[in-house]
Amino acid sequence: MLSALGSKEIDVIRQVYVSVISTGDELIDLDEELTWSKKRNSNGYALEAQVRQVGAKPVQLGIVPDNSQRIKEAILNALVLSDVVILSGGVSMGDYDLVGKVLEDIGAEVQFTKVAIKPGKPITFALHNTKPIFGLPGNPVSAIICFEIFVRPALLKMMGHKDIYRTVVKAELMQDFRKKPGRKFFLRVRIERKDNHYQAFPTGPQGSGILKFLVLANALVVVPEEVTELKQGIEVEAYLLD
């Protein structure tokens, strides 16, 4: 079509390059021996896959230990290599949660450090010379859901998309659910279609470290902050993940 119109050059929006960094002394890669004090770096692979799914270009920078200087070097390197930086881990309030301090040290403008959601409360967002930096939680489910909520729409918008949010459907909840008030909850569910309407089946225990029941989900039901109980049969809104 372009050649038929005689267009030799056109303006385009290029793919966004996204650096992925996993922080933590406890992390090991797939070919290393697993011991009681270690855990596999599943976040690095999950976040890279999410970046690819959006249509952006991942730059995998691997595991960085809980060391301020090493984290600083990794972030500065990522800022040279990419348009967006994603870190997982190191954003809570413990002795080894160093990302926030490092971001201040390099002159990044921290916009916020926590949000009232579950899973995913400890999330940091900063800007360094207009480049976005996302500090995601270390728990696997929290990291993946925070990418879905915060990072995915940002990447799509940066690449010129107008429709940047997931499709939302009304569904019948097929199991009671309870939670504490104060935080918006993202309930992992399996959506199925029956008799011209959708049904939402919770996939299992909802802990932020239980990756299996997120993998089994194809949607997220958003439970508002003030709601403490949902009864089976109630209509809910579900954000489709596939």
For each residue, the residues with C-beta under 8 A, 3 or more apart:
1: 4 5
2: 5 7 10
3: 6 7
4: 1
5: 1 2
6: 3
7: 2 3 10
8:
9:
10: 2 7
11:
12:
13: 159 160
14: 159
15: 55 56 57 159
16: 56 57 82 83 84 155 158 159
17: 56 57 59 81 82 83 84
18: 51 56 57 58 59 82 83 84 85 86 155
19: 58 59 61 77 78 79 81 82 84 85 86
20: 44 47 48 51 58 59 60 61 86
21: 61 62 64 74 75 78 85 86 87 88
22: 27 41 43 44 62 63 64 87 88 89
23: 27 63 64 65 66 71 87 88 89 90 98 99 138
24: 27 63 65 66 89 90 96 138
25: 65 66 96
26: 37 38 39
27: 22 23 24 38 39 40 41 63 89
28: 32 33 34 38 39 40 41 63
29: 32 40 41 62 63
30: 40 41
31:
32: 28 29 38
33: 28
34: 28 38 39 40
35: 38
36:
37: 26
38: 26 27 28 32 34 35
39: 26 27 28 34 42
40: 27 28 29 30 34
41: 22 27 28 29 30 44 45 62 63
42: 39 45 46 140 211
43: 22 46 47 88 89 136 138 140 143 144
44: 20 22 41 47 48 60 62 63 88
45: 41 42 48 49
46: 42 43 49 50 140 143 144
47: 20 43 44 50 51 58 86 88 136 143 144 147
48: 20 44 45 51 52 58 60
49: 45 46 52 53
50: 46 47 53 54 144 147 148 151 152
51: 18 20 47 48 54 56 57 58 86 155
52: 48 49 55 56 58
53: 49 50
54: 50 51 152 155 156 159
55: 15 52 156 159
56: 15 16 17 18 51 52 84 155 159
57: 15 16 17 18 51
58: 18 19 20 47 48 51 52
59: 17 18 19 20 78 81 82
60: 20 44 48
61: 19 20 21 64 74 77 78 81
62: 21 22 29 41 44
63: 22 23 24 27 28 29 41 44
64: 21 22 23 61 67 70 71 74
65: 23 24 25 70
66: 23 24 25 71 90 96 98
67: 64 70 71 98
68: 71 72 98 101 102 105
69: 72 73
70: 64 65 67 73 74
71: 23 64 66 67 68 74 75 87 90 98 99 102
72: 68 69 75 76 102 105 106
73: 69 70 76 77
74: 21 61 64 70 71 77 78
75: 21 71 72 78 79 85 87 102 103 106 133
76: 72 73 79 80 106
77: 19 61 73 74 80 81
78: 19 21 59 61 74 75 81 82 85
79: 19 75 76 82 85 128 129 131
80: 76 77
81: 17 19 59 61 77 78
82: 16 17 18 19 59 78 79 85
83: 16 17 18 131 158
84: 16 17 18 19 56 131 132 133 134 151 154 155 158
85: 18 19 21 75 78 79 82 128 131 132 133 134
86: 18 19 20 21 47 51 133 134 136 147 151
87: 21 22 23 71 75 90 91 99 133 134 135 136
88: 21 22 23 43 44 47 135 136 137 138 143
89: 22 23 24 27 43 99 136 137 138
90: 23 24 66 71 87 96 97 98 99 135 138
91: 87 97 99 100 113 122 123 124 135 136 137 138
92: 97 122 137 138
93: 97 122
94: 97
95:
96: 24 25 66 90
97: 90 91 92 93 94 100 122
98: 23 66 67 68 71 90 101 102
99: 23 71 87 89 90 91 102 103 124 135
100: 91 97 103 104 110 113 124 135
101: 68 98 104 105
102: 68 71 72 75 98 99 105 106
103: 75 99 100 106 108 110 124 126 128 133 135
104: 100 101 107 108 110
105: 68 72 101 102
106: 72 75 76 102 103 128
107: 104 128
108: 103 104 126 127 128 133
109: 126 127 128
110: 100 103 104 113 124 125 126
111: 125 126 127
112: 115 123 124 125
113: 91 100 110 122 123 124
114: 121 122 123
115: 112 120 121 123
116: 121 182 183 184 225
117: 120 121 149 183 184 185 186
118: 121 179 183 184 185 186 208
119: 137 139 141 142 145 186 208
120: 115 117 123 136 137 142 143 145 146 149 186 208
121: 114 115 116 117 118 137 142 183
122: 91 92 93 97 113 114 137 142
123: 91 112 113 114 115 120 134 135 136 137 146 150
124: 91 99 100 103 110 112 113 133 134 135
125: 110 111 112 132 133 134 135 150
126: 103 108 109 110 111 132 133 135
127: 108 109 111 130 131 132 133
128: 79 85 103 106 107 108 109 131 133
129: 79
130: 127
131: 79 83 84 85 127 128
132: 84 85 125 126 127 154
133: 75 84 85 86 87 103 108 124 125 126 127 128
134: 84 85 86 87 123 124 125 146 147 150 151
135: 87 88 90 91 99 100 103 123 124 125 126
136: 43 47 86 87 88 89 91 120 123 142 143 146 147 151
137: 88 89 91 92 119 120 121 122 123 142 143 146 208
138: 23 24 43 88 89 90 91 92 142 143
139: 119 142 143 208 209
140: 42 43 46 143 144 208 209 211 214
141: 119 144 145 188 207 208 209 210 211 214
142: 119 120 121 122 136 137 138 139 145 146 208
143: 43 46 47 88 120 136 137 138 139 140 146 147
144: 43 46 47 50 140 141 147 148 214
145: 119 120 141 142 148 149 186 214 220
146: 120 123 134 136 137 142 143 149 150 151
147: 47 50 86 134 136 143 144 150 151 152
148: 50 144 145 151 152 166 220 241
149: 117 120 145 146 152 153 186
150: 123 125 134 146 147 153 154
151: 50 84 86 134 136 146 147 148 154 155
152: 50 54 147 148 149 155 156 164
153: 149 150 156 157 164 165
154: 84 132 150 151 157 158
155: 16 18 51 54 56 84 151 152 158 159
156: 54 55 152 153 159 161 163 164
157: 153 154 160 161 164
158: 16 83 84 154 155
159: 13 14 15 16 54 55 56 155 156
160: 13 157
161: 156 157 164
162:
163: 156
164: 152 153 156 157 161
165: 153 168
166: 148 239 240 241
167: 239 240
168: 165 237 238 239 240
169: 191 198 219 237 238 240
170: 197 198 235 236 237 238
171: 189 191 197 198 199 200 219 221 235 236 237 238
172: 197 198 199 200 233 234 235 236
173: 177 189 200 221 230 231 232 233 234 235 236
174: 199 200 201 202 232
175: 201 202 232
176: 229 230 231 232
177: 173 187 202 223 229 230
178: 228 229 230
179: 118 183 185 223 227 228 229
180: 183 228
181: 225 226 227 228
182: 116 225
183: 116 117 118 121 179 180 225
184: 116 117 118 222 223 224 225
185: 117 118 179 206 222 223
186: 117 118 119 120 145 149 220 221 222 223
187: 177 202 206 220 221 222 223
188: 141 202 203 204 206 213 214 216 217 220
189: 171 173 200 201 202 203 217 218 219 220 221 238
190: 200 201 202 203 216 217 218 219
191: 169 171 198 199 200 201 218 219 238 240
192: 198 199 201
193: 196 197 198 199
194: 197 198 199
195:
196: 193
197: 170 171 172 193 194
198: 169 170 171 172 191 192 193 194 238
199: 171 172 174 191 192 193 194
200: 171 172 173 174 189 190 191 219 221 236 238
201: 174 175 189 190 191 192
202: 174 175 177 187 188 189 190 206
203: 188 189 190 213 214 216 217
204: 188 210 212 213 216
205: 210 213
206: 185 187 188 202 210 213
207: 141 210
208: 118 119 120 137 139 140 141 142
209: 139 140 141
210: 141 204 205 206 207 213 214
211: 42 140 141 214 215
212: 204 215 216
213: 188 203 204 205 206 210 216 217
214: 140 141 144 145 188 203 210 211 217
215: 211 212
216: 188 190 203 204 212 213
217: 188 189 190 203 213 214 220 241
218: 189 190 191 240 241 242
219: 169 171 189 190 191 200 238 239 240 241
220: 145 148 186 187 188 189 217 238 239 241
221: 171 173 186 187 189 200 236 237 238 239
222: 184 185 186 187 236 237 239
223: 177 179 184 185 186 187 227 230 236
224: 184 227
225: 116 181 182 183 184
226: 181
227: 179 181 223 224 230
228: 178 179 180 181
229: 176 177 178 179
230: 173 176 177 178 223 227 234 236
231: 173 176 234
232: 173 174 175 176
233: 172 173
234: 172 173 230 231
235: 170 171 172 173
236: 170 171 172 173 200 221 222 223 230
237: 168 169 170 171 221 222
238: 168 169 170 171 189 191 198 200 219 220 221
239: 166 167 168 219 220 221 222
240: 166 167 168 169 191 218 219
241: 148 166 217 218 219 220
242: 218
